[in-house]
């Protein structure tokens, strides 16, 4: 992990509910557990990573004007790395430079993938029921590209490393489900494969340009125990 600025605070100063990987004057990088929303919605005002980090940077002072800014999101049931900005300017830079940001995921899916590596490309759209799907009409959907590499197979399950070339809502889950290999634990797109309680999708690493000093930063997380429970021990390729 390459870092700049001051190191993350000692454990007693950690925000409650997420693991703080890095913090400086401009950004915060955290490891989100599965089951926690990135931000609130009109229908769900429960505790979120956004609210947890806002409380953290305000140090218990409700009158503080400190806040964090959302750069990107993870689905509620997806675990892994999230990047937040501490200013509007930093957020705008990170979002404008998002095409130069590298996002690597791990997932376990059903079935044997043939070929063992490739890129899934389609136009993704969302219907009134909030389900994402591929459409042949580029005027209705946004171009979405997901590159996958098979790392291990065990008992009908496949461990994949995913390079997310675009960042659409539910992109990995929809692309793999439509290919016939839904993500383990995906109750929305799993098409009957609902015997697993937890979603096996994890944002393993992120590499991006710091919004102020211009340095390239790289952060990785520990792989959740769920993955070894599903496919046994494995070694990950270097990123």
Backbone as CSV, one residue per row, in Angstrom:
resi,resn,N_x,N_y,N_z,CA_x,CA_y,CA_z,C_x,C_y,C_z
1,UNK,0.836,-1.194,0.000,0.000,0.000,0.000,0.867,1.238,0.000
2,UNK,0.660,2.120,-0.969,1.371,3.379,-1.003,0.489,4.441,-0.365
3,UNK,1.080,5.288,0.453,0.283,6.305,1.118,1.021,7.621,1.140
4,UNK,0.247,8.690,1.334,0.812,10.003,1.562,0.079,10.618,2.734
5,UNK,0.642,11.700,3.286,-0.042,12.350,4.393,0.105,11.574,5.678
6,UNK,-0.697,11.917,6.656,-0.572,11.270,7.960,-1.238,9.901,7.940
7,UNK,-0.778,8.984,8.762,-1.368,7.646,8.786,-2.750,7.661,9.420
8,UNK,-3.454,6.545,9.241,-4.774,6.420,9.851,-4.655,6.468,11.367
9,UNK,-5.697,6.953,12.048,-5.651,7.055,13.504,-5.488,5.702,14.170
10,UNK,-5.121,5.715,15.436,-5.019,4.486,16.207,-6.409,3.879,16.372
11,UNK,-6.472,2.576,16.650,-7.762,1.890,16.706,-8.808,2.552,17.594
12,UNK,-8.415,3.170,18.708,-9.416,3.762,19.604,-10.127,4.949,18.943
13,UNK,-9.564,5.468,17.862,-10.191,6.582,17.157,-10.871,6.144,15.868
14,UNK,-11.002,4.847,15.688,-11.623,4.337,14.466,-13.113,4.683,14.432
15,UNK,-13.641,4.967,13.245,-15.098,5.096,13.134,-15.759,3.756,13.436
16,UNK,-16.929,3.796,14.021,-17.600,2.559,14.445,-18.384,1.942,13.295
17,UNK,-18.005,0.721,12.937,-18.762,-0.011,11.930,-18.045,-0.216,10.615
18,UNK,-16.962,0.538,10.384,-16.147,0.340,9.179,-14.678,0.389,9.584
19,UNK,-13.823,-0.280,8.821,-12.391,-0.274,9.105,-11.731,0.853,8.317
20,UNK,-11.031,1.723,9.014,-10.353,2.845,8.383,-8.996,2.380,7.853
21,UNK,-8.820,2.462,6.534,-7.574,2.028,5.912,-6.584,3.170,5.763
22,UNK,-7.090,4.379,5.509,-6.207,5.516,5.282,-6.992,6.814,5.409
23,UNK,-6.312,7.830,5.920,-6.912,9.150,6.008,-5.830,10.216,5.901
24,UNK,-6.115,11.272,5.141,-5.290,12.469,5.191,-6.222,13.670,5.119
25,UNK,-5.708,14.843,4.803,-6.523,16.055,4.830,-7.571,16.092,3.725
26,UNK,-7.446,15.192,2.723,-8.297,15.292,1.544,-9.186,14.085,1.288
27,UNK,-8.788,12.912,1.771,-9.520,11.686,1.445,-9.598,10.755,2.654
28,UNK,-10.555,9.842,2.595,-10.677,8.742,3.558,-10.941,7.465,2.760
29,UNK,-10.216,6.399,3.091,-10.419,5.098,2.452,-10.829,4.108,3.538
30,UNK,-11.940,3.402,3.329,-12.438,2.471,4.337,-12.739,1.118,3.718
31,UNK,-12.848,0.114,4.576,-13.264,-1.232,4.198,-14.663,-1.445,4.751
32,UNK,-15.653,-1.533,3.858,-17.059,-1.644,4.253,-17.461,-3.106,4.435
33,UNK,-18.117,-3.434,5.535,-18.646,-4.797,5.663,-19.897,-4.976,4.808
34,UNK,-20.189,-6.201,4.437,-21.440,-6.480,3.749,-22.620,-6.188,4.656
35,UNK,-23.727,-5.721,4.065,-24.929,-5.438,4.841,-25.098,-3.984,5.224
36,UNK,-24.126,-3.144,4.906,-24.171,-1.727,5.284,-24.294,-0.880,4.018
37,UNK,-25.275,0.016,3.991,-25.451,0.901,2.857,-24.314,1.917,2.770
38,UNK,-23.954,2.305,1.555,-22.989,3.388,1.382,-23.612,4.705,1.804
39,UNK,-24.827,4.966,1.359,-25.540,6.194,1.703,-27.023,5.903,1.836
40,UNK,-27.744,6.814,2.459,-29.166,6.626,2.661,-29.963,6.824,1.379
41,UNK,-31.162,6.294,1.381,-32.087,6.474,0.269,-33.402,7.032,0.815
42,UNK,-34.283,7.379,-0.098,-35.588,7.898,0.331,-36.356,6.854,1.138
43,UNK,-36.141,5.583,0.800,-36.872,4.506,1.469,-36.144,3.962,2.690
44,UNK,-34.852,4.247,2.794,-34.063,3.643,3.872,-33.155,4.691,4.488
45,UNK,-33.455,5.065,5.721,-32.683,6.096,6.428,-31.794,5.484,7.511
46,UNK,-31.498,4.199,7.368,-30.719,3.509,8.394,-29.270,3.990,8.388
47,UNK,-28.513,3.524,9.358,-27.108,3.895,9.479,-26.338,3.483,8.230
48,UNK,-25.488,4.362,7.750,-24.750,4.126,6.507,-23.279,4.452,6.717
49,UNK,-22.444,4.049,5.750,-21.033,4.423,5.809,-20.904,5.944,5.797
50,UNK,-21.708,6.592,4.989,-21.678,8.055,4.891,-21.971,8.707,6.235
51,UNK,-23.013,8.254,6.917,-23.354,8.856,8.217,-22.306,8.526,9.279
52,UNK,-21.757,7.309,9.228,-20.715,6.920,10.183,-19.496,7.824,10.026
53,UNK,-19.086,8.080,8.790,-17.898,8.901,8.562,-18.167,10.380,8.823
54,UNK,-19.387,10.839,8.579,-19.713,12.213,8.952,-19.600,12.406,10.457
55,UNK,-20.113,11.442,11.220,-19.975,11.510,12.689,-18.506,11.486,13.088
56,UNK,-17.738,10.665,12.399,-16.322,10.515,12.726,-15.549,11.812,12.513
57,UNK,-15.730,12.466,11.355,-14.958,13.689,11.080,-15.463,14.869,11.900
58,UNK,-16.672,14.771,12.447,-17.179,15.849,13.307,-16.776,15.671,14.766
59,UNK,-16.148,14.520,15.066,-15.612,14.254,16.407,-16.651,14.499,17.502
60,UNK,-17.892,14.148,17.219,-18.932,14.273,18.230,-19.535,15.649,18.361
61,UNK,-19.106,16.592,17.532,-19.643,17.950,17.597,-20.712,18.129,16.521
62,UNK,-21.998,18.141,16.895,-23.056,18.229,15.889,-23.050,19.557,15.132
63,UNK,-22.381,20.586,15.673,-22.325,21.886,15.004,-21.141,21.992,14.030
64,UNK,-20.306,20.971,14.016,-19.154,20.990,13.128,-19.601,21.006,11.668
65,UNK,-18.865,21.746,10.840,-19.174,21.807,9.412,-18.381,20.772,8.621
66,UNK,-17.575,19.984,9.327,-16.825,18.926,8.644,-17.791,17.882,8.084
67,UNK,-17.459,17.326,6.933,-18.283,16.282,6.334,-17.443,15.528,5.324
68,UNK,-17.963,14.376,4.897,-17.317,13.619,3.833,-18.223,13.625,2.610
69,UNK,-17.601,13.434,1.446,-18.315,13.493,0.172,-18.194,12.141,-0.528
70,UNK,-19.313,11.645,-1.020,-19.356,10.327,-1.665,-18.748,10.413,-3.062
71,UNK,-17.752,9.578,-3.316,-17.111,9.511,-4.623,-17.739,8.403,-5.472
72,UNK,-18.004,7.249,-4.859,-18.619,6.112,-5.542,-19.353,5.292,-4.490
73,UNK,-20.017,4.234,-4.905,-20.826,3.427,-3.977,-20.547,1.938,-4.175
74,UNK,-20.861,1.186,-3.135,-20.962,-0.267,-3.229,-22.380,-0.654,-2.843
75,UNK,-22.911,-1.711,-3.454,-24.214,-2.232,-3.044,-24.181,-2.592,-1.566
76,UNK,-25.341,-2.577,-0.932,-25.430,-2.872,0.498,-24.728,-4.179,0.868
77,UNK,-24.950,-5.231,0.077,-24.434,-6.549,0.439,-23.023,-6.822,-0.084
78,UNK,-22.446,-5.867,-0.815,-21.071,-5.986,-1.287,-20.126,-5.425,-0.236
79,UNK,-19.053,-6.145,0.044,-18.049,-5.670,1.002,-16.861,-5.077,0.252
80,UNK,-16.000,-4.366,1.017,-14.741,-3.925,0.418,-14.503,-2.435,0.435
81,UNK,-13.592,-2.014,-0.429,-13.021,-0.663,-0.381,-13.974,0.401,-0.900
82,UNK,-14.063,1.473,-0.102,-14.792,2.668,-0.494,-13.901,3.880,-0.290
83,UNK,-13.975,4.808,-1.231,-13.191,6.040,-1.197,-14.124,7.222,-0.995
84,UNK,-13.805,8.082,-0.024,-14.560,9.301,0.235,-13.627,10.504,0.163
85,UNK,-14.190,11.650,-0.187,-13.436,12.895,-0.220,-13.835,13.757,0.979
86,UNK,-12.953,14.675,1.348,-13.231,15.585,2.461,-13.609,16.989,1.988
87,UNK,-13.659,17.177,0.679,-14.071,18.469,0.141,-14.772,18.252,-1.187
88,UNK,-15.571,19.232,-1.585,-16.254,19.169,-2.873,-15.241,19.126,-4.013
89,UNK,-14.155,19.896,-3.872,-13.144,19.939,-4.924,-12.474,18.577,-5.103
90,UNK,-12.143,17.930,-3.988,-11.518,16.604,-4.066,-12.472,15.592,-4.686
91,UNK,-13.743,15.657,-4.303,-14.732,14.739,-4.872,-14.844,14.920,-6.383
92,UNK,-14.940,16.163,-6.823,-15.086,16.426,-8.252,-13.880,15.946,-9.037
93,UNK,-12.678,16.124,-8.478,-11.490,15.627,-9.173,-11.526,14.110,-9.286
94,UNK,-11.801,13.424,-8.184,-11.794,11.963,-8.183,-12.836,11.404,-9.148
95,UNK,-13.995,12.031,-9.194,-15.031,11.558,-10.113,-14.672,11.848,-11.564
96,UNK,-14.066,13.002,-11.819,-13.683,13.336,-13.194,-12.539,12.448,-13.685
97,UNK,-11.741,11.915,-12.747,-10.602,11.061,-13.087,-10.944,9.578,-12.936
98,UNK,-12.223,9.262,-12.844,-12.644,7.891,-12.516,-12.233,6.879,-13.579
99,UNK,-12.129,7.310,-14.838,-11.697,6.400,-15.897,-10.258,5.935,-15.687
100,UNK,-9.485,6.684,-14.916,-8.095,6.320,-14.620,-7.964,5.588,-13.282
101,UNK,-9.102,5.280,-12.665,-9.115,4.567,-11.394,-9.306,3.070,-11.658
102,UNK,-8.463,2.244,-11.045,-8.534,0.797,-11.252,-9.237,0.147,-10.073
103,UNK,-10.290,-0.612,-10.358,-11.100,-1.253,-9.320,-11.110,-2.767,-9.561
104,UNK,-10.589,-3.518,-8.589,-10.517,-4.977,-8.695,-11.433,-5.607,-7.644
105,UNK,-12.254,-6.548,-8.084,-13.192,-7.247,-7.200,-12.884,-8.741,-7.194
106,UNK,-13.371,-9.415,-6.159,-13.410,-10.871,-6.114,-14.862,-11.299,-5.995
107,UNK,-15.187,-12.404,-6.647,-16.532,-12.931,-6.511,-16.504,-14.445,-6.673
108,UNK,-17.489,-15.105,-6.095,-17.697,-16.538,-6.307,-19.048,-16.697,-6.996
109,UNK,-19.041,-17.427,-8.110,-20.255,-17.614,-8.898,-20.533,-19.094,-9.078
110,UNK,-21.719,-19.394,-9.550,-22.101,-20.775,-9.831,-21.617,-21.201,-11.212
111,UNK,-21.146,-22.438,-11.299,-20.843,-23.032,-12.583,-19.416,-22.867,-13.066
112,UNK,-19.153,-23.460,-14.237,-17.838,-23.457,-14.876,-17.819,-22.420,-15.985
113,UNK,-16.870,-21.498,-15.952,-16.797,-20.455,-16.966,-15.931,-20.882,-18.146
114,UNK,-16.489,-20.740,-19.329,-15.780,-21.066,-20.555,-16.065,-19.961,-21.574
115,UNK,-15.055,-19.174,-21.946,-13.640,-19.309,-21.601,-13.350,-18.877,-20.162
116,UNK,-12.177,-19.243,-19.630,-11.846,-18.926,-18.244,-11.515,-17.465,-18.005
117,UNK,-11.376,-16.706,-19.068,-11.232,-15.264,-18.903,-11.826,-14.562,-20.112
118,UNK,-12.274,-13.331,-19.893,-12.894,-12.601,-20.986,-13.484,-11.299,-20.493
119,UNK,-14.141,-10.598,-21.405,-14.792,-9.332,-21.077,-16.255,-9.407,-21.481
120,UNK,-17.128,-9.103,-20.537,-18.568,-9.044,-20.796,-18.921,-7.587,-21.068
121,UNK,-19.574,-7.345,-22.196,-19.902,-5.979,-22.591,-21.363,-5.902,-23.009
122,UNK,-22.089,-4.937,-22.449,-23.489,-4.746,-22.838,-23.933,-3.348,-22.435
123,UNK,-25.115,-2.987,-22.904,-25.729,-1.723,-22.475,-26.692,-2.033,-21.337
124,UNK,-26.459,-1.431,-20.177,-27.287,-1.702,-19.004,-28.322,-0.601,-18.792
125,UNK,-29.535,-1.038,-18.520,-30.637,-0.122,-18.230,-31.331,-0.591,-16.961
126,UNK,-32.223,0.229,-16.433,-32.950,-0.101,-15.202,-34.437,0.111,-15.442
127,UNK,-35.247,-0.869,-15.017,-36.688,-0.742,-15.217,-37.377,-0.125,-14.004
128,UNK,-38.692,-0.005,-14.071,-39.443,0.652,-13.003,-39.379,-0.107,-11.688
129,UNK,-39.110,-1.416,-11.766,-38.992,-2.236,-10.550,-37.582,-2.190,-9.964
130,UNK,-36.720,-1.322,-10.519,-35.344,-1.123,-10.057,-34.455,-2.327,-10.338
131,UNK,-34.849,-3.132,-11.332,-34.001,-4.234,-11.778,-33.150,-3.766,-12.966
132,UNK,-31.858,-4.078,-12.907,-30.946,-3.711,-13.983,-30.882,-4.874,-14.976
133,UNK,-30.798,-4.545,-16.264,-30.782,-5.587,-17.296,-30.033,-5.062,-18.525
134,UNK,-29.596,-5.980,-19.383,-28.929,-5.599,-20.618,-29.950,-5.358,-21.717
135,UNK,-29.675,-4.347,-22.520,-30.535,-4.031,-23.651,-29.667,-3.885,-24.905
136,UNK,-30.165,-4.298,-26.070,-29.388,-4.118,-27.298,-29.407,-2.678,-27.796
137,UNK,-30.250,-1.841,-27.188,-30.429,-0.470,-27.652,-29.495,0.478,-26.897
138,UNK,-28.458,1.013,-27.562,-27.529,1.920,-26.878,-28.190,3.222,-26.429
139,UNK,-29.369,3.528,-26.956,-30.072,4.734,-26.536,-30.824,4.537,-25.225
140,UNK,-31.010,3.273,-24.833,-31.737,2.978,-23.593,-30.812,2.617,-22.438
141,UNK,-29.618,2.135,-22.757,-28.697,1.705,-21.700,-27.348,2.372,-21.819
142,UNK,-26.530,2.182,-20.776,-25.169,2.717,-20.747,-24.174,1.587,-20.986
143,UNK,-23.181,1.844,-21.837,-22.179,0.830,-22.128,-21.482,0.406,-20.844
144,UNK,-21.413,-0.905,-20.604,-20.849,-1.448,-19.377,-19.933,-2.609,-19.725
145,UNK,-18.731,-2.624,-19.117,-17.739,-3.644,-19.450,-17.132,-4.232,-18.175
146,UNK,-17.140,-5.553,-18.114,-16.639,-6.298,-16.959,-15.651,-7.352,-17.438
147,UNK,-14.393,-7.254,-17.004,-13.385,-8.254,-17.357,-13.230,-9.233,-16.197
148,UNK,-13.240,-10.534,-16.499,-13.138,-11.555,-15.452,-12.003,-12.515,-15.751
149,UNK,-11.426,-13.081,-14.682,-10.414,-14.126,-14.782,-10.730,-15.210,-13.769
150,UNK,-10.812,-16.454,-14.207,-11.063,-17.577,-13.305,-9.811,-17.866,-12.484
151,UNK,-9.959,-17.914,-11.160,-8.836,-18.197,-10.270,-8.873,-19.618,-9.705
152,UNK,-10.083,-20.139,-9.432,-10.192,-21.471,-8.829,-11.608,-21.982,-9.000
153,UNK,-11.733,-23.305,-9.103,-13.040,-23.959,-9.138,-13.111,-24.998,-8.031
154,UNK,-14.280,-25.142,-7.434,-14.481,-26.169,-6.410,-15.967,-26.469,-6.277
155,UNK,-16.328,-27.718,-6.485,-17.685,-28.209,-6.241,-18.760,-27.338,-6.886
156,UNK,-18.567,-27.045,-8.163,-19.568,-26.296,-8.899,-19.535,-24.790,-8.704
157,UNK,-18.547,-24.312,-7.977,-18.400,-22.868,-7.755,-17.092,-22.391,-8.380
158,UNK,-17.077,-21.139,-8.827,-15.889,-20.560,-9.444,-15.524,-19.246,-8.769
159,UNK,-14.269,-19.134,-8.392,-13.731,-17.892,-7.842,-13.192,-17.056,-8.992
160,UNK,-13.665,-15.814,-9.103,-13.249,-14.936,-10.184,-12.621,-13.659,-9.643
161,UNK,-11.628,-13.169,-10.379,-11.166,-11.804,-10.147,-11.757,-10.934,-11.240
162,UNK,-12.314,-9.802,-10.831,-13.021,-8.918,-11.737,-12.295,-7.585,-11.843
163,UNK,-12.067,-7.142,-13.067,-11.587,-5.788,-13.313,-12.769,-5.004,-13.860
164,UNK,-13.248,-4.066,-13.069,-14.435,-3.307,-13.443,-14.020,-2.136,-14.323
165,UNK,-14.317,-2.227,-15.622,-13.916,-1.182,-16.566,-14.873,-0.004,-16.547
166,UNK,-16.129,-0.256,-16.180,-17.108,0.809,-15.957,-17.766,0.528,-14.617
167,UNK,-18.512,1.472,-14.093,-19.063,1.303,-12.749,-20.554,1.520,-12.675
168,UNK,-21.311,0.724,-13.403,-22.772,0.877,-13.389,-23.394,0.151,-12.196
169,UNK,-24.582,0.557,-11.856,-25.319,-0.083,-10.758,-25.496,-1.571,-11.042
170,UNK,-25.138,-2.414,-10.059,-25.321,-3.871,-10.116,-24.608,-4.517,-11.305
171,UNK,-23.618,-3.844,-11.859,-23.015,-4.301,-13.121,-22.456,-5.718,-13.057
172,UNK,-21.616,-6.005,-12.070,-21.005,-7.333,-11.980,-22.080,-8.400,-11.816
173,UNK,-23.021,-8.149,-10.939,-24.068,-9.133,-10.645,-24.919,-9.429,-11.877
174,UNK,-25.298,-8.382,-12.606,-26.143,-8.561,-13.785,-25.366,-9.253,-14.910
175,UNK,-24.149,-8.792,-15.175,-23.373,-9.394,-16.262,-23.144,-10.885,-16.037
176,UNK,-22.786,-11.268,-14.824,-22.514,-12.677,-14.562,-23.800,-13.502,-14.537
177,UNK,-24.874,-12.941,-14.001,-26.149,-13.663,-13.985,-26.655,-13.897,-15.405
178,UNK,-26.539,-12.887,-16.257,-27.010,-13.030,-17.635,-26.143,-13.998,-18.431
179,UNK,-24.905,-14.191,-17.995,-24.011,-15.161,-18.631,-24.302,-16.581,-18.133
180,UNK,-25.188,-16.699,-17.135,-25.535,-18.006,-16.590,-24.744,-18.388,-15.352
181,UNK,-24.066,-17.408,-14.759,-23.226,-17.662,-13.585,-23.499,-16.625,-12.496
182,UNK,-24.688,-16.688,-11.876,-25.003,-15.681,-10.856,-24.049,-15.747,-9.671
183,UNK,-23.864,-14.595,-9.040,-23.013,-14.505,-7.861,-23.670,-15.257,-6.705
184,UNK,-22.870,-16.032,-5.992,-23.373,-16.755,-4.819,-23.990,-15.755,-3.829
185,UNK,-25.187,-16.058,-3.369,-25.864,-15.213,-2.397,-26.632,-14.052,-2.983
186,UNK,-26.728,-13.974,-4.323,-27.433,-12.857,-4.951,-28.921,-13.180,-5.034
187,UNK,-29.675,-12.618,-4.105,-31.108,-12.901,-4.047,-31.896,-12.110,-5.100
188,UNK,-31.294,-11.095,-5.673,-31.999,-10.268,-6.663,-31.872,-10.822,-8.074
189,UNK,-30.671,-11.269,-8.424,-30.425,-11.743,-9.789,-30.041,-13.223,-9.839
190,UNK,-30.160,-13.915,-8.711,-29.683,-15.288,-8.612,-30.531,-16.343,-9.263
191,UNK,-31.746,-16.015,-9.634,-32.607,-16.939,-10.380,-32.693,-18.313,-9.729
192,UNK,-33.069,-18.333,-8.464,-33.270,-19.593,-7.761,-32.069,-20.083,-6.989
193,UNK,-30.895,-19.488,-7.202,-29.699,-19.870,-6.445,-29.632,-19.040,-5.163
194,UNK,-30.547,-19.290,-4.254,-30.672,-18.432,-3.065,-30.372,-19.172,-1.767
195,UNK,-29.615,-20.251,-1.848,-29.368,-21.054,-0.651,-28.244,-20.493,0.211
196,UNK,-27.577,-19.440,-0.251,-26.486,-18.825,0.519,-26.949,-17.482,1.066
197,UNK,-26.648,-17.237,2.335,-27.160,-16.042,3.006,-26.408,-14.773,2.620
198,UNK,-25.099,-14.879,2.335,-24.282,-13.698,2.115,-23.822,-13.597,0.662
199,UNK,-23.757,-12.376,0.163,-23.332,-12.122,-1.206,-21.813,-12.249,-1.304
200,UNK,-21.337,-13.101,-2.212,-19.900,-13.326,-2.370,-19.324,-12.360,-3.400
201,UNK,-19.326,-11.090,-3.045,-18.791,-10.043,-3.911,-18.037,-9.043,-3.040
202,UNK,-16.767,-8.836,-3.356,-15.883,-8.034,-2.501,-15.014,-7.122,-3.344
203,UNK,-15.019,-5.834,-3.024,-14.151,-4.855,-3.689,-12.761,-4.976,-3.077
204,UNK,-11.875,-5.702,-3.773,-10.581,-6.071,-3.197,-9.595,-4.904,-3.151
205,UNK,-9.527,-4.098,-4.224,-8.506,-3.048,-4.260,-8.951,-1.873,-5.108
206,UNK,-8.285,-0.750,-4.882,-8.520,0.447,-5.698,-7.187,1.163,-5.885
207,UNK,-6.968,1.685,-7.082,-5.778,2.466,-7.401,-6.242,3.755,-8.068
208,UNK,-5.807,4.890,-7.539,-6.318,6.164,-8.046,-5.276,7.264,-7.853
209,UNK,-5.537,8.413,-8.452,-4.661,9.569,-8.333,-5.147,10.470,-7.210
210,UNK,-4.245,10.809,-6.287,-4.617,11.687,-5.173,-5.087,13.031,-5.715
211,UNK,-6.198,13.562,-5.196,-6.783,14.780,-5.772,-5.969,16.049,-5.554
212,UNK,-4.989,16.026,-4.645,-4.217,17.242,-4.355,-2.754,17.100,-4.759
213,UNK,-2.092,16.024,-4.296,-0.653,15.920,-4.595,-0.360,15.158,-5.879
214,UNK,-1.381,14.549,-6.501,-1.203,13.910,-7.788,-0.531,12.549,-7.765
215,UNK,-0.208,12.019,-6.576,0.454,10.720,-6.495,-0.559,9.600,-6.723
216,UNK,-0.075,8.483,-7.290,-0.913,7.301,-7.456,-0.924,6.526,-6.150
217,UNK,-2.099,6.215,-5.661,-2.260,5.467,-4.415,-2.921,4.129,-4.703
218,UNK,-2.510,3.120,-3.957,-3.074,1.775,-4.117,-3.403,1.208,-2.742
219,UNK,-4.617,0.688,-2.596,-5.052,0.087,-1.336,-5.692,-1.266,-1.605
220,UNK,-5.410,-2.214,-0.713,-6.013,-3.547,-0.799,-6.637,-3.907,0.548
221,UNK,-7.591,-4.821,0.510,-8.231,-5.293,1.731,-7.966,-6.779,1.929
222,UNK,-8.207,-7.239,3.140,-8.200,-8.669,3.408,-9.442,-9.307,2.789
223,UNK,-9.287,-10.517,2.301,-10.424,-11.219,1.703,-11.318,-11.764,2.815
224,UNK,-12.622,-11.527,2.757,-13.522,-12.046,3.791,-13.472,-13.568,3.898
225,UNK,-13.706,-14.065,5.096,-13.667,-15.511,5.338,-14.697,-16.266,4.514
226,UNK,-15.751,-15.591,4.100,-16.786,-16.208,3.274,-16.182,-16.901,2.052
227,UNK,-15.152,-16.310,1.459,-14.595,-16.841,0.218,-13.872,-18.169,0.445
228,UNK,-13.118,-18.277,1.523,-12.450,-19.558,1.790,-13.452,-20.612,2.239
229,UNK,-14.529,-20.194,2.855,-15.575,-21.170,3.204,-16.210,-21.751,1.945
230,UNK,-16.281,-20.962,0.906,-16.927,-21.412,-0.330,-16.002,-22.235,-1.224
231,UNK,-14.748,-21.804,-1.379,-13.869,-22.454,-2.369,-12.553,-22.936,-1.769
232,UNK,-12.404,-22.888,-0.444,-11.167,-23.347,0.179,-10.061,-22.321,0.048
233,UNK,-8.854,-22.730,0.417,-7.698,-21.823,0.392,-7.314,-21.496,-1.059
234,UNK,-6.820,-20.292,-1.265,-6.368,-19.895,-2.598,-5.354,-18.772,-2.469
235,UNK,-4.577,-18.612,-3.532,-3.618,-17.508,-3.605,-4.099,-16.531,-4.663
236,UNK,-3.928,-15.251,-4.368,-4.379,-14.220,-5.296,-3.206,-13.723,-6.146
237,UNK,-3.473,-13.413,-7.394,-2.397,-12.839,-8.227,-2.093,-11.419,-7.779
238,UNK,-0.861,-10.990,-8.018,-0.496,-9.617,-7.708,-1.281,-8.669,-8.579
239,UNK,-1.568,-7.508,-8.009,-2.313,-6.489,-8.754,-1.355,-5.426,-9.247
